[in-house]
Amino acid sequence: MLGQPHFGRRLRKLRLERGLSQAAVVGEGMSTGYLSRLESGERRPTPRAVTYLAQRLGVDVSALSEPLGGGSLGHALAAASSAPPGADSTVGLLRALRDDERAEPTDRWHALWLLSRVDNSNGDHERERGRLRELIELSEFLAAPELRARTNIQYARCLRALGDLRTAESAAVTALAIAREEDLQVADTMAALVVLIGVETEMGRLDAADRYVHELERDLLPAATASQTAEALWAASLVSHRQGDHATAQNRLETALSLLRSRDDLALWTRLRTAATAAALEMSPPRLEAARRWLDEAEAAIELTGTPLQVQELRALRAHLAFHQGELDEARALCRALLSDDGLRLPYRDRARLLVLEGRLTILDGRVDEGITTLEQLGHQAAGSRNLDLAAHVWQSLATTLAQVCVPAARGAVESVRSRP
Protein backbone atom coordinates (compact mmCIF):
# COMPACT_ATOMS: atom_id res chain seq x y z
CA MET A 1 0.00 0.00 0.00
CA LEU A 2 1.25 3.45 -0.90
CA GLY A 3 1.74 5.77 2.04
CA GLN A 4 0.77 9.41 2.21
CA PRO A 5 1.29 11.90 0.65
CA HIS A 6 2.10 9.75 -2.43
CA PHE A 7 -1.30 8.06 -2.47
CA GLY A 8 -3.11 11.40 -2.35
CA ARG A 9 -1.00 12.89 -5.16
CA ARG A 10 -1.59 9.90 -7.42
CA LEU A 11 -5.31 9.89 -6.62
CA ARG A 12 -5.65 13.57 -7.48
CA LYS A 13 -3.61 13.12 -10.66
CA LEU A 14 -5.81 10.26 -11.90
CA ARG A 15 -8.97 12.22 -11.10
CA LEU A 16 -7.83 15.37 -12.90
CA GLU A 17 -6.58 13.40 -15.91
CA ARG A 18 -10.14 12.16 -16.35
CA GLY A 19 -11.63 15.61 -15.89
CA LEU A 20 -13.67 14.53 -12.85
CA SER A 21 -14.73 16.62 -9.89
CA GLN A 22 -14.47 15.23 -6.38
CA ALA A 23 -18.25 14.89 -6.26
CA ALA A 24 -18.27 12.87 -9.47
CA VAL A 25 -15.66 10.46 -8.09
CA VAL A 26 -17.18 9.81 -4.66
CA GLY A 27 -20.74 9.12 -5.86
CA GLU A 28 -22.91 7.84 -3.02
CA GLY A 29 -20.29 5.64 -1.40
CA MET A 30 -17.99 8.29 0.05
CA SER A 31 -18.06 11.92 1.18
CA THR A 32 -16.22 14.66 -0.70
CA GLY A 33 -14.69 15.74 2.61
CA TYR A 34 -13.08 12.32 3.08
CA LEU A 35 -11.80 12.33 -0.52
CA SER A 36 -10.38 15.81 -0.05
CA ARG A 37 -8.48 14.67 3.06
CA LEU A 38 -7.16 11.63 1.17
CA GLU A 39 -5.90 13.81 -1.68
CA SER A 40 -4.25 16.28 0.68
CA GLY A 41 -2.52 13.46 2.57
CA GLU A 42 -4.33 14.12 5.86
CA ARG A 43 -5.97 10.65 5.98
CA ARG A 44 -4.55 7.21 5.26
CA PRO A 45 -6.65 5.17 2.81
CA THR A 46 -8.28 1.90 3.85
CA PRO A 47 -8.20 -1.12 1.49
CA ARG A 48 -11.96 -0.71 1.01
CA ALA A 49 -11.54 2.96 0.03
CA VAL A 50 -8.77 2.09 -2.44
CA THR A 51 -10.95 -0.56 -4.12
CA TYR A 52 -13.93 1.78 -4.31
CA LEU A 53 -11.94 4.68 -5.75
CA ALA A 54 -10.23 2.44 -8.32
CA GLN A 55 -13.65 1.33 -9.56
CA ARG A 56 -14.92 4.90 -9.73
CA LEU A 57 -11.81 6.01 -11.66
CA GLY A 58 -11.87 2.99 -13.98
CA VAL A 59 -8.37 1.81 -13.12
CA ASP A 60 -6.84 -1.29 -11.63
CA VAL A 61 -6.32 -1.23 -7.87
CA SER A 62 -2.57 -1.40 -8.48
CA ALA A 63 -2.67 2.08 -10.03
CA LEU A 64 -3.49 3.42 -6.57
CA SER A 65 -1.83 0.93 -4.28
CA GLU A 66 1.49 -0.16 -5.76
CA PRO A 67 4.78 1.75 -6.06
CA LEU A 68 6.05 2.53 -9.51
CA GLY A 69 8.00 -0.18 -11.34
CA GLY A 70 11.72 -0.53 -11.82
CA GLY A 71 11.72 1.40 -15.13
CA SER A 72 10.07 4.43 -13.57
CA LEU A 73 10.76 8.08 -14.25
CA GLY A 74 12.06 8.38 -10.71
CA HIS A 75 14.78 5.86 -11.48
CA ALA A 76 15.62 7.66 -14.75
CA LEU A 77 15.98 10.91 -12.82
CA ALA A 78 18.31 9.25 -10.33
CA ALA A 79 20.42 7.89 -13.19
CA ALA A 80 20.54 11.30 -14.88
CA SER A 81 21.52 13.08 -11.66
CA SER A 82 24.34 10.63 -10.94
CA ALA A 83 25.66 10.42 -14.51
CA PRO A 84 29.36 11.31 -14.99
CA PRO A 85 30.21 14.59 -16.75
CA GLY A 86 29.68 14.42 -20.50
CA ALA A 87 27.34 11.42 -20.35
CA ASP A 88 24.09 11.73 -22.31
CA SER A 89 21.22 11.02 -19.93
CA THR A 90 18.48 12.48 -22.13
CA VAL A 91 17.61 9.18 -23.86
CA GLY A 92 16.64 7.48 -20.60
CA LEU A 93 14.62 10.49 -19.46
CA LEU A 94 12.75 10.72 -22.75
CA ARG A 95 11.92 7.00 -22.68
CA ALA A 96 10.71 7.18 -19.10
CA LEU A 97 8.57 10.25 -19.83
CA ARG A 98 6.93 8.36 -22.67
CA ASP A 99 6.45 5.02 -20.94
CA ASP A 100 5.81 5.82 -17.27
CA GLU A 101 2.13 6.78 -17.22
CA ARG A 102 2.01 6.63 -13.42
CA ALA A 103 4.88 9.02 -12.83
CA GLU A 104 4.49 11.49 -10.00
CA PRO A 105 3.89 15.06 -11.28
CA THR A 106 6.98 16.29 -9.40
CA ASP A 107 9.15 13.68 -11.15
CA ARG A 108 7.69 14.65 -14.52
CA TRP A 109 8.34 18.33 -13.77
CA HIS A 110 11.94 17.58 -12.81
CA ALA A 111 12.59 15.52 -15.95
CA LEU A 112 11.07 18.12 -18.27
CA TRP A 113 13.08 20.87 -16.58
CA LEU A 114 16.35 18.98 -17.10
CA LEU A 115 15.48 18.32 -20.75
CA SER A 116 14.53 21.95 -21.32
CA ARG A 117 17.91 23.06 -19.98
CA VAL A 118 19.62 20.73 -22.46
CA ASP A 119 17.51 22.23 -25.27
CA ASN A 120 18.49 25.71 -24.12
CA SER A 121 22.21 24.97 -24.09
CA ASN A 122 21.89 23.47 -27.59
CA GLY A 123 20.03 26.54 -28.86
CA ASP A 124 16.95 24.42 -29.71
CA HIS A 125 14.47 26.99 -28.43
CA GLU A 126 11.49 25.63 -30.37
CA ARG A 127 11.74 22.30 -28.55
CA GLU A 128 12.47 24.11 -25.30
CA ARG A 129 9.28 26.14 -25.73
CA GLY A 130 7.16 22.97 -25.98
CA ARG A 131 8.65 21.53 -22.82
CA LEU A 132 8.23 24.80 -20.94
CA ARG A 133 4.54 24.99 -21.86
CA GLU A 134 4.01 21.60 -20.23
CA LEU A 135 6.13 22.69 -17.27
CA ILE A 136 3.91 25.72 -16.73
CA GLU A 137 0.82 23.47 -16.70
CA LEU A 138 2.47 21.08 -14.26
CA SER A 139 3.55 23.95 -12.02
CA GLU A 140 -0.04 25.18 -11.86
CA PHE A 141 -1.23 21.65 -11.05
CA LEU A 142 1.37 21.31 -8.28
CA ALA A 143 0.41 24.77 -6.96
CA ALA A 144 4.07 25.46 -6.14
CA PRO A 145 4.82 29.22 -6.33
CA GLU A 146 8.58 28.74 -6.81
CA LEU A 147 8.03 26.36 -9.73
CA ARG A 148 5.39 28.61 -11.27
CA ALA A 149 7.70 31.62 -11.12
CA ARG A 150 10.78 29.80 -12.41
CA THR A 151 9.03 28.13 -15.34
CA ASN A 152 7.53 31.47 -16.42
CA ILE A 153 10.94 33.15 -16.13
CA GLN A 154 12.55 30.51 -18.32
CA TYR A 155 9.60 30.61 -20.73
CA ALA A 156 10.10 34.38 -21.10
CA ARG A 157 13.81 33.87 -21.80
CA CYS A 158 13.04 31.21 -24.38
CA LEU A 159 10.44 33.38 -26.14
CA ARG A 160 12.85 36.31 -26.14
CA ALA A 161 15.43 34.11 -27.86
CA LEU A 162 12.78 33.23 -30.46
CA GLY A 163 11.92 36.91 -30.99
CA ASP A 164 8.38 36.64 -29.58
CA LEU A 165 8.65 39.65 -27.29
CA ARG A 166 4.95 40.21 -26.67
CA THR A 167 4.41 36.72 -25.24
CA ALA A 168 7.75 36.92 -23.44
CA GLU A 169 6.63 40.11 -21.73
CA SER A 170 3.42 38.44 -20.54
CA ALA A 171 5.34 35.48 -19.09
CA ALA A 172 7.85 37.76 -17.35
CA VAL A 173 5.07 39.91 -15.86
CA THR A 174 3.36 36.73 -14.59
CA ALA A 175 6.60 35.51 -13.01
CA LEU A 176 7.20 38.85 -11.29
CA ALA A 177 3.63 38.96 -9.96
CA ILE A 178 4.00 35.45 -8.48
CA ALA A 179 7.35 36.35 -6.90
CA ARG A 180 5.87 39.46 -5.30
CA GLU A 181 2.57 37.93 -4.18
CA GLU A 182 4.19 34.83 -2.70
CA ASP A 183 7.14 36.78 -1.23
CA LEU A 184 9.64 34.46 -2.89
CA GLN A 185 13.36 34.67 -2.27
CA VAL A 186 15.44 37.49 -3.75
CA ALA A 187 16.87 35.27 -6.50
CA ASP A 188 13.44 34.58 -8.01
CA THR A 189 12.32 38.21 -7.91
CA MET A 190 15.62 39.40 -9.38
CA ALA A 191 15.50 36.84 -12.18
CA ALA A 192 11.98 37.94 -13.13
CA LEU A 193 13.00 41.60 -13.12
CA VAL A 194 16.16 41.00 -15.15
CA VAL A 195 14.35 39.18 -17.94
CA LEU A 196 11.57 41.80 -17.90
CA ILE A 197 14.13 44.61 -18.18
CA GLY A 198 15.63 42.90 -21.21
CA VAL A 199 12.27 42.42 -22.91
CA GLU A 200 11.11 45.98 -22.26
CA THR A 201 14.42 47.34 -23.54
CA GLU A 202 14.18 45.39 -26.78
CA MET A 203 10.58 46.54 -27.22
CA GLY A 204 11.77 50.15 -26.92
CA ARG A 205 9.95 50.76 -23.63
CA LEU A 206 12.87 52.39 -21.89
CA ASP A 207 10.82 54.22 -19.24
CA ALA A 208 9.33 50.93 -18.04
CA ALA A 209 12.73 49.22 -18.16
CA ASP A 210 14.27 52.07 -16.18
CA ARG A 211 11.60 51.76 -13.46
CA TYR A 212 12.42 48.07 -13.05
CA VAL A 213 16.13 48.93 -12.86
CA HIS A 214 15.44 51.37 -10.02
CA GLU A 215 13.42 48.69 -8.20
CA LEU A 216 16.34 46.28 -8.56
CA GLU A 217 18.87 48.78 -7.25
CA ARG A 218 16.68 50.07 -4.42
CA ASP A 219 15.08 46.88 -3.07
CA LEU A 220 17.08 43.84 -4.13
CA LEU A 221 20.77 44.51 -4.84
CA PRO A 222 21.66 45.07 -1.14
CA ALA A 223 20.69 41.44 -0.43
CA ALA A 224 21.96 39.92 -3.70
CA THR A 225 24.93 37.63 -4.28
CA ALA A 226 27.83 38.63 -6.54
CA SER A 227 26.42 36.55 -9.42
CA GLN A 228 22.95 38.05 -9.05
CA THR A 229 24.37 41.57 -8.86
CA ALA A 230 26.48 40.99 -11.97
CA GLU A 231 23.46 39.87 -14.00
CA ALA A 232 21.39 42.80 -12.73
CA LEU A 233 24.08 45.33 -13.64
CA TRP A 234 24.44 43.75 -17.07
CA ALA A 235 20.71 44.25 -17.71
CA ALA A 236 20.84 47.79 -16.30
CA SER A 237 23.79 48.68 -18.54
CA LEU A 238 21.73 47.88 -21.63
CA VAL A 239 19.05 50.32 -20.53
CA SER A 240 21.62 53.09 -19.98
CA HIS A 241 23.16 52.37 -23.36
CA ARG A 242 19.80 52.63 -25.15
CA GLN A 243 19.11 55.88 -23.30
CA GLY A 244 22.36 57.29 -24.68
CA ASP A 245 24.06 57.40 -21.28
CA HIS A 246 27.17 55.53 -22.37
CA ALA A 247 29.24 56.53 -19.34
CA THR A 248 26.76 54.90 -16.94
CA ALA A 249 26.40 51.90 -19.24
CA GLN A 250 30.15 51.41 -19.32
CA ASN A 251 30.48 51.79 -15.54
CA ARG A 252 27.71 49.26 -14.86
CA LEU A 253 29.16 46.80 -17.34
CA GLU A 254 32.70 47.00 -16.01
CA THR A 255 31.45 46.68 -12.42
CA ALA A 256 29.51 43.55 -13.40
CA LEU A 257 32.60 42.04 -15.03
CA SER A 258 34.74 42.77 -11.98
CA LEU A 259 32.39 41.01 -9.55
CA LEU A 260 33.12 37.48 -10.77
CA ARG A 261 36.21 35.39 -11.25
CA SER A 262 36.18 32.54 -13.74
CA ARG A 263 36.42 29.94 -10.97
CA ASP A 264 33.34 31.38 -9.22
CA ASP A 265 30.85 30.73 -12.05
CA LEU A 266 32.55 30.00 -15.37
CA ALA A 267 29.31 29.89 -17.38
CA LEU A 268 28.14 33.31 -16.17
CA TRP A 269 31.70 34.72 -16.32
CA THR A 270 31.85 33.74 -20.01
CA ARG A 271 28.34 34.92 -20.81
CA LEU A 272 29.02 38.33 -19.28
CA ARG A 273 32.07 38.76 -21.50
CA THR A 274 30.27 37.87 -24.71
CA ALA A 275 27.44 40.22 -23.69
CA ALA A 276 29.95 42.96 -22.87
CA THR A 277 31.58 42.48 -26.27
CA ALA A 278 28.24 42.88 -28.04
CA ALA A 279 27.44 46.00 -26.01
CA ALA A 280 30.88 47.54 -26.70
CA LEU A 281 30.43 47.00 -30.44
CA GLU A 282 27.00 48.67 -30.36
CA MET A 283 28.28 51.83 -28.67
CA SER A 284 28.85 54.97 -30.68
CA PRO A 285 31.70 54.96 -31.41
CA PRO A 286 32.38 51.25 -30.82
CA ARG A 287 34.84 50.44 -28.02
CA LEU A 288 37.00 48.15 -30.11
CA GLU A 289 39.89 47.60 -27.68
CA ALA A 290 37.54 46.61 -24.86
CA ALA A 291 35.51 44.39 -27.19
CA ARG A 292 38.63 42.60 -28.39
CA ARG A 293 39.88 42.05 -24.84
CA TRP A 294 36.59 40.68 -23.55
CA LEU A 295 36.12 38.47 -26.59
CA ASP A 296 39.61 36.99 -26.20
CA GLU A 297 38.84 36.19 -22.56
CA ALA A 298 35.54 34.53 -23.49
CA GLU A 299 37.17 32.56 -26.29
CA ALA A 300 39.72 31.03 -23.91
CA ALA A 301 36.88 29.69 -21.73
CA ILE A 302 34.73 28.55 -24.65
CA GLU A 303 37.62 26.57 -26.12
CA LEU A 304 37.72 24.56 -22.87
CA THR A 305 34.05 24.02 -22.02
CA GLY A 306 31.97 25.74 -24.70
CA THR A 307 28.92 24.30 -26.44
CA PRO A 308 28.44 24.42 -30.24
CA LEU A 309 26.00 27.30 -29.70
CA GLN A 310 28.59 29.29 -27.75
CA VAL A 311 31.11 28.71 -30.54
CA GLN A 312 28.60 30.13 -33.04
CA GLU A 313 27.97 33.16 -30.83
CA LEU A 314 31.72 33.71 -30.55
CA ARG A 315 32.20 33.55 -34.34
CA ALA A 316 29.34 35.97 -34.90
CA LEU A 317 30.98 38.46 -32.54
CA ARG A 318 34.29 37.96 -34.33
CA ALA A 319 32.56 38.85 -37.60
CA HIS A 320 31.11 42.06 -36.12
CA LEU A 321 34.47 43.00 -34.60
CA ALA A 322 36.27 42.42 -37.91
CA PHE A 323 33.73 44.63 -39.69
CA HIS A 324 34.25 47.51 -37.27
CA GLN A 325 38.02 47.13 -37.61
CA GLY A 326 37.74 47.45 -41.39
CA GLU A 327 38.71 43.82 -41.97
CA LEU A 328 35.88 43.24 -44.43
CA ASP A 329 37.23 40.05 -46.00
CA GLU A 330 37.41 38.34 -42.61
CA ALA A 331 33.96 39.65 -41.65
CA ARG A 332 32.56 38.40 -44.95
CA ALA A 333 34.10 34.93 -44.57
CA LEU A 334 32.87 34.49 -41.00
CA CYS A 335 29.41 35.77 -41.86
CA ARG A 336 29.00 33.49 -44.88
CA ALA A 337 30.26 30.44 -43.00
CA LEU A 338 27.76 30.95 -40.20
CA LEU A 339 24.75 31.70 -42.40
CA SER A 340 25.44 28.68 -44.62
CA ASP A 341 25.56 26.35 -41.60
CA ASP A 342 22.46 24.11 -41.49
CA GLY A 343 23.00 23.76 -37.74
CA LEU A 344 22.86 27.49 -37.01
CA ARG A 345 21.19 27.91 -33.60
CA LEU A 346 21.72 31.59 -32.85
CA PRO A 347 18.84 33.36 -31.04
CA TYR A 348 16.57 35.56 -33.15
CA ARG A 349 18.29 38.81 -32.26
CA ASP A 350 21.83 37.51 -32.90
CA ARG A 351 20.76 35.90 -36.18
CA ALA A 352 19.06 39.12 -37.29
CA ARG A 353 22.14 41.19 -36.47
CA LEU A 354 24.26 38.76 -38.48
CA LEU A 355 21.89 39.20 -41.44
CA VAL A 356 22.20 42.98 -41.00
CA LEU A 357 25.96 42.58 -41.24
CA GLU A 358 25.57 40.54 -44.41
CA GLY A 359 23.34 43.26 -45.88
CA ARG A 360 25.88 45.96 -45.05
CA LEU A 361 28.68 43.94 -46.65
CA THR A 362 26.51 43.43 -49.73
CA ILE A 363 26.08 47.20 -50.10
CA LEU A 364 29.78 47.83 -49.61
CA ASP A 365 30.51 45.17 -52.26
CA GLY A 366 28.62 47.31 -54.76
CA ARG A 367 25.34 45.36 -54.82
CA VAL A 368 23.51 48.30 -53.32
CA ASP A 369 19.92 47.46 -54.30
CA GLU A 370 20.27 43.87 -53.06
CA GLY A 371 21.67 45.02 -49.73
CA ILE A 372 18.98 47.69 -49.30
CA THR A 373 16.24 45.11 -49.95
CA THR A 374 17.73 42.74 -47.35
CA LEU A 375 17.92 45.43 -44.68
CA GLU A 376 14.46 46.81 -45.42
CA GLN A 377 12.94 43.35 -45.01
CA LEU A 378 14.78 42.85 -41.72
CA GLY A 379 13.63 46.25 -40.47
CA HIS A 380 9.98 45.55 -41.25
CA GLN A 381 10.18 42.07 -39.65
CA ALA A 382 11.70 43.47 -36.47
CA ALA A 383 9.09 46.22 -36.23
CA GLY A 384 6.30 43.71 -36.85
CA SER A 385 7.48 41.56 -33.93
CA ARG A 386 7.61 44.67 -31.69
CA ASN A 387 11.40 44.41 -31.47
CA LEU A 388 11.76 48.15 -31.87
CA ASP A 389 15.33 48.25 -30.58
CA LEU A 390 16.41 45.81 -33.29
CA ALA A 391 14.39 47.70 -35.90
CA ALA A 392 16.19 50.92 -34.97
CA HIS A 393 19.53 49.14 -35.33
CA VAL A 394 18.56 47.93 -38.82
CA TRP A 395 17.50 51.37 -40.08
CA GLN A 396 20.54 53.06 -38.52
CA SER A 397 22.83 50.46 -40.11
CA LEU A 398 21.21 51.04 -43.50
CA ALA A 399 21.61 54.81 -43.25
CA THR A 400 25.23 54.57 -42.06
CA THR A 401 26.22 52.13 -44.78
CA LEU A 402 24.58 54.16 -47.55
CA ALA A 403 26.46 57.20 -46.28
CA GLN A 404 29.71 55.23 -46.49
CA VAL A 405 28.97 54.43 -50.13
CA CYS A 406 27.30 57.64 -51.29
CA VAL A 407 29.48 60.29 -49.64
CA PRO A 408 32.75 59.08 -51.19
CA ALA A 409 30.97 58.75 -54.54
CA ALA A 410 29.61 62.30 -54.24
CA ARG A 411 33.01 63.64 -53.27
CA GLY A 412 34.53 61.90 -56.26
CA ALA A 413 31.97 63.48 -58.56
CA VAL A 414 32.65 66.91 -57.11
CA GLU A 415 36.40 66.49 -57.51
CA SER A 416 35.88 65.33 -61.08
CA VAL A 417 33.87 68.47 -61.88
CA ARG A 418 36.44 70.74 -60.20
CA SER A 419 39.27 69.19 -62.17
CA ARG A 420 37.68 69.94 -65.54
CA PRO A 421 39.24 72.81 -67.50
Secondary structure, DSSP 8 states (H G I E B T S, - for coil): ---TTHHHHHHHHHHHHTT--HHHHHTTSS-HHHHHHHHHTSS---HHHHHHHHHHHTS-THHHHS---TT-HHHHHHHHHT--TT---HHHHHHHHHH-TT--HHHHHHHHHHHHHHHHHHT-HHHHHHHHHHHHHHHHHHT-HHHHHHHHHHHHHHHHHHT-HHHHHHHHHHHHHHHHHTT--HHHHHHHHHHHHHHHHHTT-HHHHHHHHHHIIIIIGGG--HHHHHHHHHHHHHHHHHTT-HHHHHHHHHHHHHH--TTT-HHHHHHHHHHHHHHHHHSSS--HHHHHHHHHHHHHHHHHH--HHHHHHHHHHHHHHHHHTT-HHHHHHHHHHHHT-TT----HHHHHHHHHHHHHHHHHTT-HHHHHHHHHHHHHHHHHTT-HHHHHHHHHHHHHHHHHHHHHHHHHHHHHHHT--
